[in-house]
Amino acid sequence: MNSEEINLPHVMAFYRYGQALVSNNIDTLDALFWHDERTVHLGAGENLYSIEQIRAFRRCRAGTHAAQ
């Protein structure tokens, strides 16, 4: 769909996620993921299956900046 009204929230979430990722803003990253055991995050070096695994992974990286 080529509708700014429909696409704008998704584009804004995309940039919000990117900024949170490079600044390791755990609260924002957590807010942007579906809070469910069926949530899957496939990464370059890790595959995480559930919101709890994703949260644990983010907490372990709390002291680093993951510029990508």
C-alpha angles and dihedrals in degrees: 000000000000100000121126090206091058099035101043097076090050093048090048091050089049092055092041089054092048092051092046090049096053093042092042091232097176096187092056093043090051092048092053096053123081107255097228139109088241094062112120127196116187112195138176093262104013141044114205124195113195136019089262093058090048092050092048091050092050092048090053090053095047094115096050136073114227102204109184 
